[in-house]
Amino acid sequence: MAARQARVPGRECRSLHLYPADNGMNRASMESGQKLRDTGLEAVGEVPWGTHFSIFYETKKDLLEIVVPFFKAGLQANEFCLWIVANSELLTVNEAKAILHEAVPDLDRLLKNGNIEIVPYYKWFLTGRAVDVRKAIARFRQKVSWAANRGFSGTRLTGSPAWMRNNLRARSFREFEQKFDGQLTREQMIAACTFPLRLSGAEDILNVARTHQFAVTVRKGAWKRVEIADIQSAKREAITHPKLEQLTFRQREILQLVAKGQNTKQIADMLGISVKTVEAHRLQLMRRLKIDNIPGLVRFAIRTGLVSPED
């Protein structure tokens, strides 16, 4: 079945029919009588309940042109929508609401009625300052049950788990994704996980692709499937500057925020870490890059594409 096309306002999207043609899940859903759900994303099309996919994006504009139509389609289909806003997306909850309001004029009413929730990551995943995987999974289960009892047709959510790599070991992160995927496949639920390309290396992309049913990248409107078996393809999508590859995910994250004009305290608040930790990471990345001043860091971030005027 070809995916039904839903035009994304403001952007010409190159439809690849990425999902339906690849693994037969849509055919199985049709045979069982299950109705497919419109993702609102032209390149992805319609998917069955239980779909768990990832999207790597380049700029904040790319992110918003993923999330806004995704939720708009869900709200129109009487689905409960949950947006978990992460610091790695360089968005606050208030900014997310303001942006979504432009596409959904009655957003205030929908928020009040509980049709959609927009929450910061720490309220969902953290207990104190630590990630609690068990409680996070339980919250998802409870929210899906709540949505069903309220008469919603199902639940769709999006968020960026990228920051969890700094709070969980690689194995624990994979276990979380696998547990979440196992829970999701039993529910009336669709999940789109978003990851910033500028903070992701080739191995990060491949690891994410392995723990999701499918993965795509979007760069300035061009969509592309991530092929798990082709590491060279992943490398082309990932950061290629050799000096950036020397930095950890956290160091890239801090460098990006420094280049966006955030001071030490603001960075600490956004990332949920102490000022001393931010200072230590910044000192380490300056040593690795052999740059001893903030203007130099900003110029480096712009030159390597870690920040963009579009963000």
LUMSENU-495611 format. One record per residue (C-alpha): z, x, y; residue number from 1. Coordinates in steps of 0.2 Angstrom, whole numbers, always signed. Each point is the difference from the previous one (the first is absolute). Layout:
N
<w->Z u->X v->Y kedren->NUM>
...
//
This chain:
311
<w->+0 u->+0 v->+0 kedren->1>
<w->-4 u->+7 v->+17 kedren->2>
<w->+14 u->+0 v->+12 kedren->3>
<w->-1 u->-13 v->+14 kedren->4>
<w->-3 u->+8 v->+16 kedren->5>
<w->+13 u->-2 v->+15 kedren->6>
<w->-6 u->+8 v->+16 kedren->7>
<w->+13 u->+11 v->+8 kedren->8>
<w->+0 u->-4 v->+19 kedren->9>
<w->-5 u->+15 v->+11 kedren->10>
<w->-7 u->+11 v->-14 kedren->11>
<w->-15 u->+2 v->-10 kedren->12>
<w->+6 u->+3 v->-18 kedren->13>
<w->-11 u->+8 v->-13 kedren->14>
<w->+4 u->-11 v->-15 kedren->15>
<w->+1 u->+9 v->-16 kedren->16>
<w->+6 u->-14 v->-12 kedren->17>
<w->+13 u->+13 v->-5 kedren->18>
<w->+11 u->-10 v->-11 kedren->19>
<w->-8 u->-14 v->-9 kedren->20>
<w->-14 u->+9 v->-8 kedren->21>
<w->+11 u->+14 v->-7 kedren->22>
<w->+12 u->-6 v->-13 kedren->23>
<w->-2 u->-18 v->-5 kedren->24>
<w->+16 u->-7 v->+6 kedren->25>
<w->-9 u->-12 v->+11 kedren->26>
<w->-10 u->-6 v->-15 kedren->27>
<w->+16 u->-2 v->-10 kedren->28>
<w->+7 u->-10 v->+14 kedren->29>
<w->-15 u->-11 v->+1 kedren->30>
<w->+1 u->-3 v->-19 kedren->31>
<w->+18 u->-5 v->+1 kedren->32>
<w->-3 u->-12 v->+15 kedren->33>
<w->+10 u->+11 v->+12 kedren->34>
<w->-5 u->-2 v->+18 kedren->35>
<w->-5 u->+16 v->+9 kedren->36>
<w->+8 u->+4 v->+16 kedren->37>
<w->-10 u->+6 v->+16 kedren->38>
<w->+7 u->+16 v->+6 kedren->39>
<w->-8 u->-2 v->+17 kedren->40>
<w->-8 u->+18 v->-3 kedren->41>
<w->-19 u->-1 v->-2 kedren->42>
<w->+0 u->+16 v->-10 kedren->43>
<w->+13 u->-6 v->-12 kedren->44>
<w->-4 u->-19 v->-1 kedren->45>
<w->+9 u->-11 v->-12 kedren->46>
<w->+14 u->+5 v->-12 kedren->47>
<w->+11 u->-9 v->-13 kedren->48>
<w->+19 u->-1 v->+2 kedren->49>
<w->+9 u->+15 v->-6 kedren->50>
<w->-12 u->+12 v->+9 kedren->51>
<w->+8 u->+16 v->+6 kedren->52>
<w->-12 u->+12 v->+10 kedren->53>
<w->+1 u->+14 v->+13 kedren->54>
<w->-10 u->+4 v->+15 kedren->55>
<w->-1 u->+17 v->+9 kedren->56>
<w->-4 u->-2 v->+18 kedren->57>
<w->-4 u->+13 v->+14 kedren->58>
<w->+6 u->-8 v->+17 kedren->59>
<w->+12 u->-13 v->+6 kedren->60>
<w->-15 u->-10 v->+4 kedren->61>
<w->-6 u->+1 v->-18 kedren->62>
<w->+17 u->-6 v->-6 kedren->63>
<w->+1 u->-15 v->+12 kedren->64>
<w->-18 u->-5 v->-6 kedren->65>
<w->+7 u->+0 v->-18 kedren->66>
<w->+16 u->-9 v->+3 kedren->67>
<w->-4 u->-13 v->+13 kedren->68>
<w->-14 u->-9 v->-10 kedren->69>
<w->+10 u->+3 v->-16 kedren->70>
<w->+14 u->-10 v->+7 kedren->71>
<w->-11 u->-13 v->+9 kedren->72>
<w->-8 u->-4 v->-16 kedren->73>
<w->+17 u->-2 v->-9 kedren->74>
<w->+7 u->-11 v->+14 kedren->75>
<w->-16 u->-11 v->-1 kedren->76>
<w->+3 u->-2 v->-19 kedren->77>
<w->+18 u->-6 v->+2 kedren->78>
<w->+6 u->+17 v->-8 kedren->79>
<w->+17 u->+7 v->+6 kedren->80>
<w->-4 u->+17 v->+8 kedren->81>
<w->+11 u->+15 v->+1 kedren->82>
<w->-4 u->+16 v->+11 kedren->83>
<w->+12 u->+14 v->-3 kedren->84>
<w->-3 u->+12 v->+15 kedren->85>
<w->+2 u->+19 v->-3 kedren->86>
<w->+3 u->+14 v->+12 kedren->87>
<w->-15 u->+9 v->-7 kedren->88>
<w->-11 u->-13 v->+7 kedren->89>
<w->+5 u->+4 v->+18 kedren->90>
<w->+4 u->-19 v->+3 kedren->91>
<w->+16 u->-9 v->+4 kedren->92>
<w->+4 u->-18 v->-6 kedren->93>
<w->-3 u->-6 v->+18 kedren->94>
<w->-17 u->+8 v->+1 kedren->95>
<w->-5 u->-7 v->-16 kedren->96>
<w->+5 u->-17 v->+5 kedren->97>
<w->-9 u->+2 v->+17 kedren->98>
<w->-16 u->+5 v->-9 kedren->99>
<w->+0 u->-13 v->-13 kedren->100>
<w->+3 u->-13 v->+13 kedren->101>
<w->-17 u->+3 v->+8 kedren->102>
<w->-8 u->-5 v->-16 kedren->103>
<w->+12 u->-14 v->-5 kedren->104>
<w->+4 u->-9 v->+16 kedren->105>
<w->+14 u->-11 v->-8 kedren->106>
<w->+9 u->+15 v->-7 kedren->107>
<w->+16 u->-4 v->+8 kedren->108>
<w->+1 u->-17 v->-8 kedren->109>
<w->-5 u->+8 v->-17 kedren->110>
<w->+14 u->+13 v->+2 kedren->111>
<w->+13 u->-13 v->+4 kedren->112>
<w->-6 u->-11 v->-15 kedren->113>
<w->+1 u->+15 v->-12 kedren->114>
<w->-18 u->+1 v->-4 kedren->115>
<w->+0 u->+18 v->+4 kedren->116>
<w->+13 u->+14 v->+2 kedren->117>
<w->-3 u->+17 v->+8 kedren->118>
<w->+14 u->+12 v->-4 kedren->119>
<w->+4 u->+18 v->+2 kedren->120>
<w->-1 u->+10 v->-16 kedren->121>
<w->+19 u->+6 v->+1 kedren->122>
<w->+6 u->-19 v->-1 kedren->123>
<w->-10 u->-2 v->-16 kedren->124>
<w->+1 u->+17 v->-10 kedren->125>
<w->+16 u->+9 v->+7 kedren->126>
<w->+18 u->-3 v->-5 kedren->127>
<w->+9 u->+11 v->+13 kedren->128>
<w->-12 u->+15 v->+2 kedren->129>
<w->-6 u->+0 v->-18 kedren->130>
<w->-14 u->-9 v->-9 kedren->131>
<w->+6 u->-12 v->-12 kedren->132>
<w->-15 u->-4 v->-12 kedren->133>
<w->+9 u->-13 v->-10 kedren->134>
<w->+6 u->-10 v->+15 kedren->135>
<w->-17 u->+1 v->+8 kedren->136>
<w->-9 u->-7 v->-16 kedren->137>
<w->+14 u->-14 v->-1 kedren->138>
<w->-4 u->-5 v->+18 kedren->139>
<w->-19 u->-2 v->-4 kedren->140>
<w->+5 u->-11 v->-15 kedren->141>
<w->+12 u->-10 v->+11 kedren->142>
<w->-13 u->-2 v->+14 kedren->143>
<w->-14 u->-6 v->-12 kedren->144>
<w->+12 u->-13 v->-8 kedren->145>
<w->+5 u->-6 v->+17 kedren->146>
<w->-18 u->-2 v->+6 kedren->147>
<w->-4 u->-10 v->-16 kedren->148>
<w->+15 u->-11 v->+3 kedren->149>
<w->-6 u->-3 v->+18 kedren->150>
<w->-17 u->-6 v->-5 kedren->151>
<w->-10 u->+15 v->+4 kedren->152>
<w->-15 u->+3 v->-11 kedren->153>
<w->+5 u->+18 v->-3 kedren->154>
<w->+5 u->+16 v->+9 kedren->155>
<w->-10 u->+15 v->+7 kedren->156>
<w->+7 u->+15 v->+7 kedren->157>
<w->-4 u->+17 v->+8 kedren->158>
<w->+9 u->+16 v->+4 kedren->159>
<w->-1 u->+18 v->+0 kedren->160>
<w->+10 u->+9 v->-14 kedren->161>
<w->-6 u->+17 v->+6 kedren->162>
<w->+17 u->+4 v->+8 kedren->163>
<w->+9 u->-3 v->-17 kedren->164>
<w->-7 u->+17 v->-6 kedren->165>
<w->+12 u->+8 v->+12 kedren->166>
<w->+15 u->-10 v->-8 kedren->167>
<w->-5 u->-1 v->-18 kedren->168>
<w->-5 u->+14 v->-12 kedren->169>
<w->-18 u->-2 v->-6 kedren->170>
<w->+5 u->-6 v->-17 kedren->171>
<w->+11 u->-13 v->+8 kedren->172>
<w->-13 u->-6 v->+12 kedren->173>
<w->-13 u->-3 v->-14 kedren->174>
<w->+14 u->-9 v->-10 kedren->175>
<w->+3 u->-11 v->+15 kedren->176>
<w->-19 u->-4 v->+2 kedren->177>
<w->-1 u->-4 v->-19 kedren->178>
<w->+15 u->-11 v->+0 kedren->179>
<w->-7 u->-9 v->+16 kedren->180>
<w->-17 u->-2 v->-9 kedren->181>
<w->+8 u->-7 v->-15 kedren->182>
<w->+10 u->-13 v->+10 kedren->183>
<w->-15 u->-4 v->+10 kedren->184>
<w->-11 u->-4 v->-14 kedren->185>
<w->+12 u->-14 v->-6 kedren->186>
<w->+0 u->-8 v->+17 kedren->187>
<w->-11 u->-10 v->+12 kedren->188>
<w->-1 u->+15 v->+11 kedren->189>
<w->-13 u->+12 v->+8 kedren->190>
<w->+5 u->+17 v->+7 kedren->191>
<w->-10 u->+12 v->+11 kedren->192>
<w->+9 u->+17 v->+2 kedren->193>
<w->-7 u->+10 v->+15 kedren->194>
<w->+1 u->+19 v->+2 kedren->195>
<w->-5 u->+11 v->+15 kedren->196>
<w->-14 u->+12 v->-5 kedren->197>
<w->+6 u->+13 v->+12 kedren->198>
<w->+16 u->+2 v->-8 kedren->199>
<w->-7 u->+0 v->-18 kedren->200>
<w->-7 u->+14 v->-10 kedren->201>
<w->-12 u->-1 v->-15 kedren->202>
<w->+14 u->-1 v->-13 kedren->203>
<w->+9 u->-14 v->+10 kedren->204>
<w->-16 u->-10 v->+0 kedren->205>
<w->-2 u->+2 v->-19 kedren->206>
<w->+18 u->-4 v->-4 kedren->207>
<w->-1 u->-16 v->+10 kedren->208>
<w->-17 u->-5 v->-8 kedren->209>
<w->+8 u->+2 v->-17 kedren->210>
<w->+15 u->-11 v->+4 kedren->211>
<w->-11 u->-14 v->+7 kedren->212>
<w->-13 u->-11 v->-8 kedren->213>
<w->-13 u->+7 v->+12 kedren->214>
<w->+0 u->+10 v->+16 kedren->215>
<w->-12 u->+1 v->+15 kedren->216>
<w->-1 u->+10 v->+16 kedren->217>
<w->-6 u->-7 v->+17 kedren->218>
<w->-5 u->+12 v->+14 kedren->219>
<w->-8 u->-8 v->+16 kedren->220>
<w->-6 u->-15 v->-9 kedren->221>
<w->-7 u->+9 v->-16 kedren->222>
<w->+8 u->-5 v->-16 kedren->223>
<w->-1 u->+11 v->-16 kedren->224>
<w->+8 u->-1 v->-17 kedren->225>
<w->+12 u->+14 v->-6 kedren->226>
<w->-6 u->+6 v->-16 kedren->227>
<w->+15 u->+6 v->-10 kedren->228>
<w->-10 u->+12 v->-11 kedren->229>
<w->-9 u->+8 v->+15 kedren->230>
<w->+13 u->+12 v->+9 kedren->231>
<w->-14 u->+7 v->+11 kedren->232>
<w->-3 u->-17 v->+7 kedren->233>
<w->+19 u->-2 v->+4 kedren->234>
<w->+0 u->+17 v->+8 kedren->235>
<w->-14 u->-5 v->+11 kedren->236>
<w->+10 u->-15 v->+6 kedren->237>
<w->+16 u->+10 v->+2 kedren->238>
<w->+5 u->+12 v->+14 kedren->239>
<w->-11 u->+15 v->-2 kedren->240>
<w->+7 u->+12 v->+13 kedren->241>
<w->+8 u->+14 v->-10 kedren->242>
<w->+15 u->+2 v->+12 kedren->243>
<w->+4 u->-19 v->-1 kedren->244>
<w->+0 u->+2 v->-19 kedren->245>
<w->+14 u->+13 v->+2 kedren->246>
<w->+11 u->-14 v->+7 kedren->247>
<w->+11 u->-12 v->-9 kedren->248>
<w->-3 u->-19 v->+2 kedren->249>
<w->+16 u->-1 v->+11 kedren->250>
<w->-6 u->+15 v->+11 kedren->251>
<w->-17 u->-8 v->+3 kedren->252>
<w->+9 u->-16 v->+4 kedren->253>
<w->+11 u->+8 v->+13 kedren->254>
<w->-15 u->+10 v->+7 kedren->255>
<w->-10 u->-16 v->+2 kedren->256>
<w->+15 u->-8 v->+10 kedren->257>
<w->+2 u->+15 v->+11 kedren->258>
<w->-18 u->+0 v->+4 kedren->259>
<w->+2 u->-19 v->+5 kedren->260>
<w->+13 u->+5 v->+12 kedren->261>
<w->+15 u->-5 v->-9 kedren->262>
<w->+16 u->+10 v->+4 kedren->263>
<w->+12 u->+6 v->-14 kedren->264>
<w->+12 u->-15 v->+1 kedren->265>
<w->-14 u->-12 v->+0 kedren->266>
<w->-7 u->+9 v->-16 kedren->267>
<w->+17 u->+0 v->-8 kedren->268>
<w->+2 u->-19 v->+3 kedren->269>
<w->-18 u->-4 v->-6 kedren->270>
<w->+2 u->+10 v->-16 kedren->271>
<w->+18 u->-5 v->-3 kedren->272>
<w->+6 u->+19 v->-1 kedren->273>
<w->+12 u->+10 v->+11 kedren->274>
<w->-5 u->+9 v->+16 kedren->275>
<w->+4 u->+17 v->-9 kedren->276>
<w->-11 u->-4 v->-14 kedren->277>
<w->-15 u->-4 v->+12 kedren->278>
<w->+4 u->+17 v->+8 kedren->279>
<w->+0 u->+9 v->-16 kedren->280>
<w->-16 u->-7 v->-6 kedren->281>
<w->-8 u->+4 v->+17 kedren->282>
<w->+6 u->+18 v->+0 kedren->283>
<w->-7 u->+2 v->-18 kedren->284>
<w->-17 u->-7 v->+4 kedren->285>
<w->-1 u->+10 v->+16 kedren->286>
<w->+3 u->+16 v->-11 kedren->287>
<w->-13 u->-5 v->-13 kedren->288>
<w->-13 u->-4 v->+14 kedren->289>
<w->+5 u->+15 v->+10 kedren->290>
<w->+1 u->-11 v->+16 kedren->291>
<w->+16 u->+2 v->+11 kedren->292>
<w->-2 u->-14 v->+12 kedren->293>
<w->-3 u->-19 v->+1 kedren->294>
<w->-16 u->+1 v->+10 kedren->295>
<w->-7 u->+11 v->-14 kedren->296>
<w->+5 u->-12 v->-13 kedren->297>
<w->-8 u->-14 v->+9 kedren->298>
<w->-16 u->+9 v->+2 kedren->299>
<w->+0 u->+5 v->-19 kedren->300>
<w->+3 u->-18 v->-5 kedren->301>
<w->-15 u->-6 v->+11 kedren->302>
<w->-11 u->+14 v->-6 kedren->303>
<w->+4 u->-4 v->-19 kedren->304>
<w->-2 u->-19 v->+2 kedren->305>
<w->+18 u->-3 v->-4 kedren->306>
<w->+1 u->-11 v->+16 kedren->307>
<w->-15 u->-10 v->+8 kedren->308>
<w->-2 u->-9 v->+17 kedren->309>
<w->-3 u->-16 v->-11 kedren->310>
<w->+18 u->+0 v->-6 kedren->311>
//
